[in-house]
């Protein structure tokens, strides 16, 4: 089988991270544009292991294996972004300053201040207790929420599981297709009903109200909040990978479309089939990482 490298691409450097709130005492290692670094760290059972060089290894990816992770069967090639409903533990979420892409299958998550420009890209390890959630979202205080079944886990750091507490969901807040937060409110999208629920408290459904979801918001692959706006990843078109952003789920208020930076696309499940073409193969460990792009990505251990 042919396999292709899941080139995020990794960057390890000596420059300080743009996000000191997550790892205030650690400095990332960066692989700058055009550079290569020999690595001795490997993925073992999906967990990250450190060696004396404090480096992290890339992984060979295949789009066929992503189908297996999504609990589908069959063989052959595939092309396109794997939607949230077909792969567990993968999601978008956004806080006041940054937006995030969660990859439980890789044991890490990406942070960026702008998915369109590929700004301030940083990759963090994902704590085992924060992996394989049904839904992920963050509030404008940059607290993270992980829903599993009928309860949610609230943490201040996905890498360390800091200040973790588990809280039950109110019955009105269960069973949503997508969860997000914006402007101090929580939003739960129910696509089949064509509605969304707005509430200030997922545990008590305080000020809960169900409203009609505008038709332009019905076809997203992933949804996330971004400070005071709403975003969703569009199905891939002839224009590539794009996302929409607007100020309301009920109308097309300040509704704009943006392309997703290629480095961010590479991090998405199925993204390599967009940037490199359809592929098939299997997961393998590799011992080197390279960055052929012009964009810097920082990896935090």
N, C-alpha and C positions, 0 to 999 in steps of 0.2 A: 504494500500500500504506500501511496505517496502521502507524505505529511508536510505541513508547512509550519513555519515558526510563528508562534503567537507573539510577534514583535510589537510590544506595546508602544514604542520602543522604550527600554529601560534606560534610566539615567541615574548615575550615582555620582555625586560630586562633593566638593568641599564647601560649597556655598550653603548658607543657612536657609532653612525652609521658610517659605512665605507664611506658613501656618504654625506659629509657635504655641498656639493654645493646645494642640494635641500632644506635641512632644517638645516641651520647652527646654529640656536639658540634652536633647539629642540633635546632632547635626547629620543631615542626610549625605549620602554618597551619590555623586552624579556622574552619569556617563554622558558626556557632552556630544553635540552634533558631530557626526562623522567618526566618533571614537569607538574603540572596542576595549573590553576588559575581560581578562580570563577569570573565570569564577570557579570556586570549589564547593559552593553550597548547592544542595539538591533539594527538590521537593521529595518528601517521604510521606506517603500516605496522605497527601494533601496538606500536611503541616510544614511550616517553614523551620529549617534548622540553621543555626548559626555556625560559622567556623571562625578561625582566628582572623580572617580578613574582613569579617562583618559584611560579607557580600551576599547577594541574593541571586538566585538563578532564574533565567527565563524558562519558558516551557514551550515545547513543540505542541502546536494545537492542530486540530482538524475539525472541520465543520461537521463531519459525520459523527464524531464523538460527542459533539454538542447535541446532536439528535438523540444519542443514547442517554445523555444526562437529562434530556427532556422527557424520558420515558416513552420514546417512540421506537418503532421497529422498522426494519428494512435496511437496504443498503443503497449505495449510489452517492451522488453528489447533491449538494444543496447550496442555495445562494440566498442571502438576505439576512436581516437581523432577526434573531430568535426572539419572539415576543415573550413578555413576562408570563403569560398564561401557560407557556409550554416549558418553562424552566424554573425550578424552585431555587430560592435564595439569591436571585438576581433582580435588582431593582434600581431605580433612580430615586434620589431624594435631594432636597435642597433646604438650606437654612437662610440666615440673614445675609451672609457674605459669600458662602461657597455652595456649590452643588456637588453631588456625589453619585458615583456609580458603584453599586455593591456587586461583587462577584464572589459569592460563597464558594462556588466551584473551584476558584483559584485561591481562596483563602485571603483575599485582599479587597481593597476598595480604592477608587480613584477620587481625588478631590480637585476641583477646578473653580476658578472665579468666573470663567466664561467658556462654555462649551463651543461657542462659535469661533473664538480666537485661539482656543487651546491655552488659555492663560493660567499661570500658577498651578500647573499640573503636579500633583503629588500623589504617590501611591503608598498606602498604609496597609500593614498586616491587619487581618480581621480576626478578632478574638474568637475562640471556639464557641463561647456562649452566645456570640452575636451572629453566628452563621446559620444558614438554612431557614431563615424566616420566611413566612408567607408574604409579608409586606414590610417595606422599610420607608420611613419618612422622618423628617427633621423639622423642628419648629424654629421660629426666628430668634430663640435664645440658644440655638445650636445644640439642642438636646436631641438625641436620636430615639426613635421608637421602632420596635421590632414586634410585629404581630405574628403569633403562632396560635392557630386555633381560636379559642375564645378569650385569650388574654394577650397583653402586650408587655414587652420589656422596655424600660426607659433607662437610658444610660447617657453619660456625658462624653464618653469616648468609646468608639467602636473597637479600638485597638487594645484597650485595657479593661473594658467592661466596667469602667469606673461608675460609682454611685448607682449601681444597678438596683432596680426594683421592678417586681412583676405585679401587674394590676389587671383586674378582670375588665372585659369590655361590656358596656351596657348592651342589652339585647338589640336596641335600635342601631348599634354601631357594628354589629357582626355581619359577616357574609358579603362585604364589599368586594368589588373587583379591583379597585385601586384606592389607595389612601394617600393623602398629601396634606400639607399644612401651609398656610399663607396668611399673613396679616394677623397672626394670633388666633386663628381659627383652624379647626380640623375639617377636612372635606373627605367624604366617602362616596365614590362613584359606583353606581349600580347600572351597568350598561344595558342589561336586559330590560330594565324598567325605564331607561332613558332619564334617570334622575340622579341627583347627588344630595347627600345630607351634610348640612353645615352644623357644627356643634363646637362649643368651647371646652367640653370635657368628655373624653371617650369613656370614662368610667360611669358617669352619671347622665350623660347626654344633656348637659346643661344648655339651655337655649337651643336645643336641637330643632331643626327645621328641614324638611325635604322640599327640594325645588327641581324644576325641569332643567335638564342638561341640554344646552344648545346643540343642534345636530352637527355643527362643525367640530365638536369635541368628542364625537362618538368613535372615531377610528384610530385612536392612539395605540401604539405598542407599549409605551410606558408613560406614566404621568408623574409629575412632581411639582411641588410648590417652590417658589423662588422669592423669598422676602414677601412682597405684596403682589406677586403675579403668579400665573398658572402656566405650566408648560406640558406639552406632550410630544413624544417622538413619533413622527409620521412614518407610515409605511414607505419603504424605499421606492423612489420614482426615477424617471430619467434624469432628474437633477441630483440624484445621490441621496445621502442621508440628511434629513432636515428635521427641525423641530419647530413647533408653533409656541408662541408666548402671547398671553393676553391678560387683561385685568379682571375678567369676569368669565365664569362658566356658563352664564345665562345669555350672554350676548357677545358680539365681536368687538369688544372694547379694547382699543390699542392692540389689535390682533396682528401679529407680525410673524413672518417665517424666516428662519435662519438656518444656514448650513451648519453641519457638525464638523469640527476640525478633524482631519484624517487621523491624527494621533489618538483622539478620543474614539473615533470609529473603530480603530484597531482593538481597543479595549472591550468593545461590546461583543456579546456572544453572537457569532456569525459575521462580525465586522470584517474579518480578513477575507471573506468571500466577496465583499464589496471592493476592498482595496487591492486584493491579490487575485480574485477570481474564484469560482467554485472549486472545492477541494474535497478530498476524502482521505482517510488515514486513521491514525490512532494517536493517543497521548504518549509522549516520550519525554524523558528528562534530557536536558542539554546542559553543557558546562561553559557556555559562553553567552554573552549578550552583546548586542550591537545597537547603535543608534545612527541610522542613516538619514534621519530627518533633520530639520532645522529647529525643531522644538525641544525644549528641555523638559524632562520628566524626572521628578525627584522621588526616590524610594526611601520610605522610613521603615526601619525594622521595629 
